[in-house]
Structure formats: structure tokens, C-alpha cells
Amino acid sequence: MGDKGLERFLKAQSEDYEKAFEEMSKGKKESHWIWYIYPQIKGLGMSYFDREYSIKSIQEAYDYTKNSTLFKRLKEITKLLLKIEHNNIKEVMWYPDDLKLRSSMTLFSLISGDEIFDKVIDKFYEGEKDLKTIKILKDMLLLEKNRLESNFCKTFEKRINKVEKEEKIKIKEREEREEKEKKLKKEKEKKLKEEKEKKLKEEKDKKLQEEKNKKLQEEEEKKLKGEKDKKLQEEKDKKLQEEKDKKLQEEIDKKLQEEKGQKKLDHSKEGNLIQKPKIASIQESDIKKLEENKNTHKSESEKKDENKDKFENKNKKENIKESSEEPMDIDEISHRKSNDNNKEKITNKDNIEMKNETSKKEEIKVKELHDNIKPPNGKKDP
């Protein structure tokens, strides 16, 4: 095939090589030239340009490396890739051009053995060559083995077998590494999930505890408020009771004062004749309240007065009975009349004495009732 089959590359590069070189100098592919600047083996691409500018055989790939212009340009533009500071191929060229570049580097690394292509693979593809390219080249080698130059054929066959073995090891290591990373990621996610669940549980428990504490605090505050309200009510009731007792005491004091004034007035009018004092009327409800604090009973003096009245009434009845039974003469009548006048005087005197005694008893009784009432300050009036 020789240089005649490579004319399509020379023609295409005459128009776009300088543009491609300039773009790679800047580290960013912007136009379309990947097929004939970085050609790949036949069978990888299905578009017109893939088929037109693909390397058809191992022999054509070998001839490409022997063409001074094409191989020189390939190495020059490949060196620009190594000058890029980062190792992210996707920032240099978009998909699928990034895959075409790896296929091209794998192809020319195996055909020429030049390490510049391996360096690009190491930099941007973590040292992994394209397995599809290796497989296609091995299949082509079986067909072209007898037509290839013997020295190149032996060298190429040895190189491709070695690379294939190394790539399988690399792939296995990568898969193990990915599996390990996947496992670590899963464990990490599980751990994060457990920590998250633990945190959520702690927050939930904390929230429940806070609600419980809040409820207990509210109950305590409610209890304290109830006790405070009860105490205030008791103080209020006590104050009202004291005011009521004070008012009642004032009324009793007032009535006693009125009674005292009435007694003085009676003494001034009648001299030594003591009449029964007119006690200011006390409300029945007040008397009832006063008498509740003391058991009511009749004094012995009152019982004596009752017995005395009964005795006098009995004597009167007997006198009347005797007068009705026997007739009396004038002297006896006069004598009895004189005796009756004397008795009347004695009786009036006794009545006065009884009235005075009764007045004193009533006064003592009122005073006792008065003393039994406890004033608001807890002390008895003098």
C-alpha cells in the first residue's frame, strides 16, 4: 500500500493541521479534525469520517510510522498534550473524541513502541490502553502474520501479548479497586445513615424529654398557682371574716354604750329608784351568733326567782280562799286592810329589789356574751 494509501491523511492535514496544533497549544480542541490527526484502527467507528480515515491494517499502521511527515506531526501534536497542566481529558476534548484519542495512542504505542504515547495514556487514562484496539490488532495479526516483515512481526507480536496481559491485570486491579471503593462507599453511606438515624433519634428523644419537662413544669406551675390562689382566697376570706367580726363587735359596743347611757338617764330621773334598763334591741341573728359560742342554760338565780313567784301566787290564792269561807267583822277587816297595806309596801320594796337584781343579772349576761366574742385583733376589750 505504501505512501500512496496515506495520501488521504496528507491531503486532510494540509488544511487543518495548523489549526489543530494551535488548539492543542491552548489545551482545548474546538474544531473537527480528530479522524485524520489522531487516526484509529478500522472497526471502531461507523461514521463516514471514521471509515475514511481509519487505519485499515497493521501494515498501514506500520507505514504511517515510517512516513516522516505524518509520524513527525503525530508526535509533535501529542507532545502538546503532555504540556497541559491538568489530567482531565474531558476539559481538552468532548465525547467521543476523548475515546478516539485513547484508541489512537494505543494503536501507535503498540506499532511504534514509542513511550510518548504511553505517557499520554498514563496522564489522561490512568495507564489503561484500549482493549478493543488490542483485540482488533490481534485478530489482524493472525491474518497478516505471513505478509508482515519478520522482525517487526516478532517484535509486534511479543509487545501486544505483553500489553494484553498487563492490561488484563490492570483491568482486574481496577475492578477490584472499584469494588473496594464501592464497598467503602456503601459502608460509609451506611455509617452516615446510622449516624443520621442516631442523630434523629437523639433529637426526637431530646424533643420528647423537653416536652415532658415542659409538661411537668406546667403542672408544677399550675399546682403552685392553685396553692397561691387558695392561700389568697383564704386570706381574703379571713380578712372578710375579720371585717365582719369587727363590724359586729362595733354594733355590740354601740348597743352596750346606748344601754349604759339609758341607765344613766333612768338614774337621773328616778333618783335612787332603779328601774329595769331598756336594753337596745339586738337583732335576733346577732344574739344567735353570740349564743352559738356558749351553751344556753338558766342560772340558779333565775330558777330561784321563778320559785319565789310561784310561792307568792300560792299564798295569794290561799288568802283569797280563806276570805271567801269565813265572814269577818269590821275590826278584823280594818286590821287586815292595815296588814295588806303593809304587805303592799313590803311587796313594792321587794319588787324594786328584784328588779334591780334582775337588771344586774341581765347586765352580767350581756357582758358575758360580749366577753365571749373574740375581737379581730385576738384581744379582749378592757
C-alpha positions as CSV (number, residue, x, y, z in Angstrom):
1,M,0.0,0.0,0.0
2,G,2.9,2.4,1.0
3,D,2.6,6.1,0.8
4,K,0.0,6.0,-1.9
5,G,-2.7,4.8,0.7
6,L,-1.6,7.5,3.1
7,E,-2.3,10.4,0.7
8,R,-5.8,11.0,2.2
9,F,-4.1,11.9,5.5
10,L,-1.6,14.2,3.9
11,K,-4.3,16.0,2.0
12,A,-6.6,16.4,5.0
13,Q,-3.8,17.6,7.3
14,S,-2.6,20.2,4.8
15,E,-5.8,22.1,5.5
16,D,-6.4,21.6,9.3
17,Y,-3.1,20.5,10.9
18,E,-2.0,24.1,11.8
19,K,-5.4,24.8,13.3
20,A,-5.3,21.6,15.3
21,F,-1.8,22.3,16.5
22,E,-2.9,25.8,17.7
23,E,-5.9,24.5,19.6
24,M,-3.8,21.8,21.3
25,S,-1.2,24.5,22.3
26,K,-4.1,26.2,24.1
27,G,-5.2,22.9,25.7
28,K,-8.7,22.9,24.2
29,K,-10.0,21.2,21.0
30,E,-12.6,23.5,19.3
31,S,-12.9,22.3,15.7
32,H,-13.3,18.9,13.9
33,W,-10.1,17.2,12.9
34,I,-9.7,14.2,15.2
35,W,-10.1,11.5,12.4
36,Y,-7.0,12.4,10.4
37,I,-4.8,14.0,13.1
38,Y,-5.2,11.1,15.6
39,P,-6.3,8.1,13.4
40,Q,-7.6,4.9,15.0
41,I,-7.8,1.3,13.8
42,K,-10.6,0.2,11.5
43,G,-13.7,-1.3,13.2
44,L,-14.2,1.2,16.0
45,G,-16.2,4.0,14.3
46,M,-19.2,3.8,12.0
47,S,-19.4,7.3,10.5
48,Y,-18.1,8.3,7.1
49,F,-15.1,10.0,8.5
50,D,-14.4,7.0,10.8
51,R,-14.3,4.7,7.9
52,E,-12.5,7.0,5.5
53,Y,-9.6,8.0,7.9
54,S,-9.3,4.7,9.9
55,I,-6.1,2.6,9.7
56,K,-7.1,-0.4,7.5
57,S,-4.4,-2.9,8.6
58,I,-1.3,-3.5,10.7
59,Q,0.8,-2.8,7.6
60,E,-0.8,0.6,7.0
61,A,-0.2,1.5,10.6
62,Y,3.4,0.5,10.2
63,D,3.7,2.5,7.0
64,Y,2.2,5.5,8.9
65,T,5.0,5.4,11.5
66,K,7.6,5.2,8.7
67,N,6.2,8.3,6.9
68,S,8.4,11.2,8.1
69,T,5.7,13.9,7.7
70,L,2.7,12.1,9.2
71,F,4.6,10.5,12.2
72,K,6.5,13.7,12.9
73,R,3.3,15.7,13.1
74,L,1.7,13.0,15.2
75,K,4.5,13.1,17.8
76,E,4.6,17.0,17.8
77,I,0.9,17.4,18.5
78,T,1.0,14.6,21.1
79,K,3.8,16.4,23.0
80,L,1.4,19.3,23.4
81,L,-1.0,17.1,25.3
82,L,1.8,16.3,27.8
83,K,2.3,20.1,28.4
84,I,-1.3,20.6,29.7
85,E,-1.2,21.2,33.4
86,H,-4.2,19.1,34.4
87,N,-5.0,15.5,33.6
88,N,-8.8,15.8,32.8
89,I,-9.2,14.8,29.1
90,K,-12.8,15.9,29.1
91,E,-11.6,19.5,29.5
92,V,-9.4,19.1,26.5
93,M,-11.9,17.5,24.1
94,W,-15.5,16.3,24.3
95,Y,-17.1,12.9,23.9
96,P,-16.5,10.7,21.9
97,D,-13.2,12.4,20.8
98,D,-11.7,11.5,24.2
99,L,-12.2,7.8,23.4
100,K,-10.8,8.2,19.8
101,L,-7.6,9.7,21.3
102,R,-7.1,6.7,23.6
103,S,-7.6,4.3,20.7
104,S,-5.1,6.2,18.6
105,M,-2.5,6.3,21.4
106,T,-2.9,2.6,22.0
107,L,-2.5,1.8,18.3
108,F,0.7,3.8,17.8
109,S,2.2,2.7,21.1
110,L,1.9,-1.0,20.0
111,I,3.0,-0.3,16.4
112,S,6.0,2.0,17.1
113,G,6.8,1.2,20.8
114,D,7.4,5.0,21.4
115,E,6.8,5.8,25.0
116,I,5.4,9.3,24.3
117,F,2.0,7.6,23.5
118,D,2.2,5.6,26.8
119,K,2.8,8.8,28.7
120,V,-0.4,10.3,27.3
121,I,-2.3,7.2,28.3
122,D,-0.8,7.3,31.8
123,K,-1.6,11.0,32.1
124,F,-5.2,11.1,31.0
125,Y,-6.4,7.4,31.2
126,E,-4.7,6.1,34.4
127,G,-2.4,3.9,32.2
128,E,-5.2,1.8,30.8
129,K,-5.0,1.2,27.0
130,D,-8.0,0.5,24.8
131,L,-8.8,-3.2,24.9
132,K,-10.9,-3.1,21.7
133,T,-7.9,-1.8,19.7
134,I,-5.7,-4.6,21.2
135,K,-8.3,-7.3,20.3
136,I,-8.7,-6.0,16.7
137,L,-4.9,-5.8,16.2
138,K,-4.5,-9.4,17.5
139,D,-7.2,-10.6,15.0
140,M,-5.4,-8.7,12.2
141,L,-2.1,-10.2,13.2
142,L,-3.4,-13.7,12.6
143,L,-4.4,-12.7,9.0
144,E,-1.3,-10.6,8.2
145,K,1.4,-12.5,10.0
146,N,2.8,-14.1,6.9
147,R,2.8,-10.8,5.0
148,L,4.5,-8.6,7.6
149,E,8.2,-8.0,7.9
150,S,9.5,-10.8,10.1
151,N,11.5,-8.7,12.6
152,F,8.6,-6.2,13.0
153,C,6.1,-9.1,13.2
154,K,8.0,-10.8,16.0
155,T,8.5,-7.6,17.9
156,F,4.9,-6.5,17.5
157,E,3.5,-10.0,18.5
158,K,5.7,-10.0,21.6
159,R,4.7,-6.5,22.5
160,I,1.0,-6.9,22.0
161,N,0.9,-10.2,24.0
162,K,2.7,-8.4,26.9
163,V,0.4,-5.4,26.7
164,E,-2.7,-7.6,26.6
165,K,-1.6,-9.4,29.7
166,E,-0.7,-6.2,31.5
167,E,-4.0,-4.6,30.6
168,K,-5.9,-7.6,31.9
169,I,-4.1,-7.3,35.2
170,K,-4.7,-3.5,35.2
171,I,-8.4,-4.1,34.5
172,K,-8.7,-6.7,37.2
173,E,-7.0,-4.4,39.7
174,R,-9.2,-1.5,38.6
175,E,-12.3,-3.6,39.0
176,E,-11.1,-4.7,42.4
177,R,-10.3,-1.2,43.3
178,E,-13.7,0.0,42.1
179,E,-15.4,-2.8,44.0
180,K,-13.5,-1.9,47.1
181,E,-14.3,1.8,46.7
182,K,-17.9,0.8,46.1
183,K,-17.9,-1.3,49.2
184,L,-16.2,1.5,51.2
185,K,-18.7,4.0,49.8
186,K,-21.6,1.7,50.7
187,E,-20.2,1.3,54.3
188,K,-19.7,5.0,54.5
189,E,-23.2,5.6,53.3
190,K,-24.5,3.0,55.8
191,K,-22.5,4.6,58.6
192,L,-23.7,8.1,57.6
193,K,-27.2,6.7,57.5
194,E,-26.8,5.2,61.0
195,E,-25.3,8.4,62.3
196,K,-28.2,10.3,60.8
197,E,-30.8,7.9,62.3
198,K,-29.0,8.1,65.6
199,K,-29.0,11.9,65.5
200,L,-32.6,12.0,64.5
201,K,-33.4,9.6,67.4
202,E,-31.4,11.7,69.8
203,E,-33.2,14.8,68.6
204,K,-36.6,13.0,68.9
205,D,-35.7,11.8,72.4
206,K,-34.5,15.3,73.3
207,K,-37.7,16.8,72.0
208,L,-39.8,14.3,73.9
209,Q,-37.8,14.9,77.1
210,E,-38.2,18.7,76.6
211,E,-42.0,18.2,76.1
212,K,-42.1,16.0,79.2
213,N,-40.1,18.6,81.2
214,K,-42.3,21.3,79.9
215,K,-45.4,19.4,80.9
216,L,-44.0,18.7,84.4
217,Q,-43.1,22.4,84.7
218,E,-46.6,23.4,83.6
219,E,-48.2,21.0,86.1
220,E,-45.8,22.4,88.8
221,E,-46.7,25.9,87.9
222,K,-50.4,25.1,87.9
223,K,-50.1,23.4,91.3
224,L,-48.2,26.4,92.7
225,K,-50.7,28.8,91.2
226,G,-53.6,26.7,92.7
227,E,-51.9,26.8,96.1
228,K,-51.3,30.5,95.7
229,D,-54.9,31.2,94.7
230,K,-56.1,29.0,97.6
231,K,-53.9,31.0,100.0
232,L,-55.1,34.3,98.6
233,Q,-58.7,33.1,98.9
234,E,-58.1,32.0,102.5
235,E,-56.5,35.4,103.3
236,K,-59.4,37.1,101.6
237,D,-62.0,35.1,103.5
238,K,-60.1,35.7,106.7
239,K,-60.0,39.4,106.0
240,L,-63.7,39.4,105.3
241,Q,-64.4,37.5,108.5
242,E,-62.3,39.9,110.5
243,E,-64.1,42.8,109.0
244,K,-67.5,41.1,109.7
245,D,-66.5,40.3,113.3
246,K,-65.2,43.9,113.7
247,K,-68.4,45.3,112.4
248,L,-70.5,43.0,114.7
249,Q,-68.2,44.0,117.6
250,E,-68.8,47.7,116.8
251,E,-72.5,47.1,116.8
252,I,-72.5,45.4,120.1
253,D,-70.2,48.1,121.6
254,K,-72.6,50.7,120.3
255,K,-75.7,48.9,121.8
256,L,-73.9,48.5,125.1
257,Q,-73.0,52.2,125.1
258,E,-76.6,53.0,124.3
259,E,-77.7,50.8,127.2
260,K,-75.2,52.5,129.5
261,G,-76.5,55.9,128.5
262,Q,-80.1,54.8,129.1
263,K,-79.3,53.5,132.6
264,K,-77.7,56.9,133.5
265,L,-80.7,58.7,132.2
266,D,-83.0,56.5,134.3
267,H,-81.0,57.1,137.4
268,S,-81.1,60.8,136.9
269,K,-84.9,60.8,136.6
270,E,-85.8,58.5,139.4
271,G,-83.0,59.1,141.8
272,N,-82.3,56.0,143.9
273,L,-85.3,54.2,142.4
274,I,-83.6,51.8,140.0
275,Q,-85.7,50.7,137.1
276,K,-85.2,47.9,134.7
277,P,-82.9,49.2,131.9
278,K,-84.3,49.3,128.5
279,I,-81.8,47.3,126.6
280,A,-81.4,48.3,123.0
281,S,-82.9,45.7,120.8
282,I,-80.4,43.3,119.4
283,Q,-81.1,41.6,116.2
284,E,-82.1,38.0,116.6
285,S,-79.3,37.0,114.2
286,D,-76.7,38.7,116.3
287,I,-77.9,37.1,119.5
288,K,-77.9,33.7,117.8
289,K,-74.3,34.2,116.7
290,L,-73.3,35.2,120.2
291,E,-75.1,32.3,121.8
292,E,-73.5,29.8,119.5
293,N,-70.2,30.2,121.3
294,K,-71.8,29.5,124.7
295,N,-74.3,26.7,125.9
296,T,-77.5,28.3,126.9
297,H,-78.8,27.4,130.3
298,K,-80.8,29.1,133.1
299,S,-78.9,30.4,136.0
300,E,-79.7,29.3,139.6
301,S,-80.8,32.9,140.4
302,E,-83.4,32.8,137.6
303,K,-84.7,29.5,138.9
304,K,-84.9,31.0,142.5
305,D,-86.9,33.9,141.1
306,E,-89.4,31.6,139.4
307,N,-89.8,29.5,142.6
308,K,-90.4,32.7,144.6
309,D,-93.1,33.9,142.2
310,K,-94.8,30.6,142.4
311,F,-94.7,30.7,146.2
312,E,-96.3,34.2,146.3
313,N,-99.0,33.3,143.9
314,K,-99.8,30.3,146.1
315,N,-100.2,32.4,149.2
316,K,-102.4,34.9,147.5
317,K,-104.7,32.1,146.4
318,E,-104.9,30.7,149.9
319,N,-105.7,34.2,151.3
320,I,-108.5,34.6,148.8
321,K,-109.8,31.2,149.6
322,E,-109.9,31.9,153.4
323,S,-111.6,35.3,152.9
324,S,-114.3,33.6,150.9
325,E,-115.0,30.9,153.5
326,E,-115.4,32.9,156.9
327,P,-117.2,36.2,157.5
328,M,-115.2,39.0,159.1
329,D,-116.2,41.8,161.5
330,I,-115.3,45.5,160.9
331,D,-112.3,45.4,163.3
332,E,-110.9,42.4,161.6
333,I,-111.4,43.9,158.2
334,S,-109.6,47.1,159.3
335,H,-106.8,45.0,160.8
336,R,-106.5,43.0,157.6
337,K,-106.6,46.2,155.5
338,S,-103.8,47.6,157.5
339,N,-101.8,44.4,157.1
340,D,-102.5,44.4,153.4
341,N,-101.1,48.0,153.1
342,N,-98.0,46.9,155.0
343,K,-97.7,43.9,152.8
344,E,-98.1,46.0,149.7
345,K,-95.3,48.3,150.8
346,I,-93.1,45.3,151.5
347,T,-94.0,43.8,148.2
348,N,-93.2,47.1,146.4
349,K,-89.9,47.1,148.1
350,D,-89.3,43.5,147.3
351,N,-90.3,44.2,143.7
352,I,-87.8,47.1,143.4
353,E,-85.1,44.9,144.9
354,M,-86.0,42.1,142.4
355,K,-86.0,44.5,139.5
356,N,-82.6,45.7,140.5
357,E,-81.3,42.2,140.9
358,T,-82.8,41.2,137.5
359,S,-81.3,44.2,135.8
360,K,-77.9,43.3,137.2
361,K,-78.3,39.7,136.1
362,E,-79.2,40.8,132.6
363,E,-76.3,43.2,132.5
364,I,-73.9,40.4,133.6
365,K,-75.4,38.1,130.9
366,V,-74.9,40.7,128.2
367,K,-71.4,41.3,129.4
368,E,-70.6,37.6,129.4
369,L,-71.9,37.3,125.8
370,H,-69.8,40.3,124.9
371,D,-66.7,38.8,126.5
372,N,-67.2,35.5,124.6
373,I,-66.9,37.4,121.2
374,K,-63.3,37.4,120.1
375,P,-62.3,40.7,118.6
376,P,-60.4,40.8,115.2
377,N,-57.1,41.5,116.9
378,G,-57.4,38.4,119.1
379,K,-57.6,40.5,122.3
380,K,-60.5,41.2,124.7
381,D,-61.7,44.7,125.2
382,P,-60.8,46.1,128.6
